[in-house]
Amino acid sequence: MDRPAGTPGLPPEPLVAGRADPIAEHVRAALDLSTRALLDGEAGAGRGETAEPVHRMRISVRRMRVVLRSAAPFLDQRWSEPLRAELGWLGRELGVVRDLDVLLARLHRDAADFDAAQRESAGRLFDAASREHRAAREALLAVLAGQRYRALVDALTSAVREPLPASAVEQSGMRELRALVAEQYRRLRRAVDEVGPGATDEELHELRLLGKRLRWTAELAEPVSGKPMRQLLAAAKRFQDVLGELHDARNAEELVRRLLADLGPDVRLAFVAGRLVEREHARRVDHREQWWERWRELRSSAAKV
């Protein structure tokens, strides 16, 4: 998918913010990196050869939203909030396709060792999900060819090329970057303290989102923060990964049940669906048992930053 010739480009080399630079410059460098990933993913999404380009686009959008939210006190929010809202719109459009990419891949792996008859029945389930995926992908391609997306890309590339509109709040580089990370960690810690080790799946999903915000805010500070921040990032990723696996397993269970209900009563389908649900449920239980230990590791890493 080629971009129109009139679309403004990015600088020849990625931007790098230094230790003494204001927060707005660190945000600008982060937007540059993520916008490059977004545009790279866009080209691959048009070809549709793999699911990875859509994944890169979705991650880049989420990173930019988190950075704009975390650094909001240091930005002119009359500029940053409309941009964050448009990124939210794009993230939702990408999310429909990406979620089905993940779930279909999981279910195909689950059914790989079924016997031939069971794989045939599983194929009936997967065909229904694949039709949803094709429709979602066609809708996404229409979005990426549309004017609203082009306007968003223009806004991002313009933001990278020029200094960002900053707020009147004093910006002092490293100290304030660390404060942004500390605030995201405090939010996560308060939420964990509130729900405890026996958190519900819904509560764990919220912790996962808070963990992502912590991780991507820490990425903003990592280039100028050294080893403790890198250790925090690694621990935040492990925390996020275990909760992400739990979330995906739960979604896969729900998708199988919904597909089965849509296809109607069939003993063979019900048996295969039960096997798929059983496997995903076992994964969900396993990751529930791991998450508290990952939290303890993250808490220990945060104490060193």
N, C-alpha and C positions, 0 to 999 in steps of 0.2 A: 504494500500500500504506500504509494509515493505521496509525499507531502507537496502541497501546491508550491509553485516556484516563489510566490510572494511571501511565504511564511518566513519571519525573521529567524536567523540562525543563532546558535550558541557561540561563545568564544572558542577559538581554535583549541585551547587547552582548558581542562577543568580548573575552576577557581579553587584556591587554597587560602584559608583564613589563618592568620597568625595569632599567637598568644595575646598580643596587645590589642588586637582588633575588636571593635564593638560587637555585641551580640548579633546585630543586624547583618554584619558581614559573614558571621558563621552560618546564619540562616541562609544567606544568599549562596554560599558555597554548597550547603546541603541541597538547596533547590536545584542548583546546577547539576549535581551528581544524579539526583533522582529524575530530573527532566531528561537527561541523556538516557537513563535506563527506560523511561517511559517511551521515548521516541524509538529506541532500539527495539523494544517489545512491540511497538505498533507495526513496524515493518514485518516482523515474524508473525504477528496475529493475522495479518492479511493473507499470508500464505497458508496458515492453518495446518502446518506440517506436524507440530507438536503442541502440547499444552503449555510449555514453558514460557513463551512470550507473554501470554495473558497473565501468567503468574508474576512475571517481572513487572508488568504494568501495574498490577494491583498492589504489589508491595511498594513500588515507587510512590504511588498515590497515597497509600497509608502513611509512609514515612513523611511525606510532605505535610500531610494534615497534622500529624503529631508535632512536627517541628514548629509549624505555625501556631499551634495551640500552646505548646510549652513556652514559646518565646513571645507570646502575645503582649505581655507588659512592655516589651521593648520595641514593638512595631506599631505603626499607625493602623489601628484595627479597622478603620474605614477602608483601608486597602486590603488588609490581610484576611478579614473575616469573609468578605464576598469570595475571595479566591479559595479559601478553605471550604466554603459551601459548594463551590463548583467542583472541587476535587472530591467532595463527598458524593455528589451526583455521579461522577465518573466511576468512583469506587463501587457504588451500588450496581452500575451497569456491568462492570467487569466481574463483580462478585457472583452473579448468577451463573456465568459460564465457568468461572474458576471453581466454584463449589461442586458443580456437576463433573468437571474434570477430575477432581480429587476423589469424589465418591465412586465414580465409574471405575477408575483405576483400582481403588481398594477392592471393589466387589469382583472385578475380573481376577485379581490376585487370589481372593478368597476361593473362587470357584475353579482355579487352575488344576487342582488335584481331585476334582469330582470325577466320577465315572462318566462315560459318554452320554448316557440318558439324563443324568443330573445336569451336565453341562448344557444339554439341549434345553432343559426346562429353565435353567438359569439364563440362557440366552433370550428367552421370551421376556423375562424381567428386564434384562439389560437393553433389549430393543426398545422397550417403552421409554426407558431413561435416555437412550440415545436420541430418540425423536425429540424429547425435551431439550437435549443439549444442542441439536442442530438448529432448532427454532431460536434458542437463546443466542447462539453464535451468529445467526443471520441478523438478529436484532442488534447485537454488539457491533457488527461490521457496519450497519447503517448508522449507528452512533458515531463511529470513528470516521465516517465519511461526511458527517454533518457539520453545520456551521458552529453549533455550540461547542463541539470538541475543538474545532479549529481555533475558536476564540480563546478557549482555555489554554491551548498550546501557545498561542501568541502572548497571552498574559504571563505565562511562565517564562518564556524566552526573554520577554521584555524585562521581567524581574531580575533575571540573571545578568543581563547586559548593563544594567544601571544600578546604582546604590538604592537599597530598599528604603521606602518611606518609614522612618523610625519615629517612635514616640518621644516624649520629652523626658522620659525616665533616664537617669544616668546609666550609662553602659560602661562597664569596667572590665570587659574581657573575661579572664579566667575565673575570677571570684564569682561573677554572676552566672557563668556557665555551670559551675559546680552547684550553685544555689538552685538552678533549674532542675538538675538531676536529683538533688536532695528532696525537692518538693515532690517530684514524681515518686520517689521511693517512699516518702511519708504517706502519700495517698495509698499506695499499695499495701504498706505495712498496716495502716489503720483498717483497711478492708480485710486483710488476712486475720488480724486480731479479732475482728468482729465475727467472722464465720468459723474460724478454728479448723482443726483437722477433719471434722465431719461435714465440711461444706457440701451443699447440694451441687448437682451438675450445673444448674443455672448460676449459682454463686461462683463456681470455678470458671465458668465462661467469662464472668465479669473480671475475675482476677487475671485471667489470660489477657484481656484487653488492657488492663492496667499494667501488666508486665510488658506488653508491647510498647506502651507509652514510655515506660521507664527505659527500655532498651534503646528505642530510637532517639530519645532525648540524650541518653548517654553517648550515642554515636555522634551527636552534635559536638560534644565536649572531648571525645576520645582523641582526636588528632593532636590536641595540645595538653593532654592530661596524664599520659604515661601509663605505666603498668597497672596501678590499682583500678583505673577506669576500664582497661581492657579485661581485667579479671571480672569486674562487675558485669561487663557486656557478655562475657562467656557464661556466667552464672544465670543472667537474665534470659539468655537464649535457651539454656537447658530447661529452665522453669517454663518458658513459653512453649517449648517443644512438647513437653510431657502433657501440658494442658491442651495443646493443639491436637495431639493424638487422641486424647480423651474426647474432645469436642467432635473430631471427625468420625470417631467410632460411633458416637451417639447419633450423629446425623446419618451415617450409613444405615444404622438400625432403622431409623425412622423412614428413610427412603425405601428400604425393602418392604416395610409394612405398608407404606402408601401404594407402592407399585402393585403389591399383591392384592390389596383392596380394590384397586382400579381394574385389575384383570379378572376379578371374580373368582368364585370357588373352583379349585382344582387341586386334587390331592397331591399330585406330583409337584406342582408349583409350591404348594404350602410346605411340603417337606423340604424342598430346596431352600425356600425362603427361611425356614426355621434354622437350617444349617448355617446360612449366611448370618442371620441375626445372632446365633449362638457364638460364632467366631468374633463378631464385632463386640458383643457383650463381654466376652472374656478379655478382650483388649481394653475395654473401658474399665473393667475391674482392676486389671493390672496397672494401668496408669493412675487410677485413683490411689492405689497403694504407694505410688512413687512420688506424688506431687509434694507431700509435706517435706520429704527429704530434700527435694530440689529447692523448696522455699528456704529451708535452713541454710543451704549452701549460698543462696542469694543473699540472705540476711547477713551471713558472715562476710561475704565480699563487700557488701555495702558499708559495713562498719570500717573498712580500710580506706574508703575513698575520702 
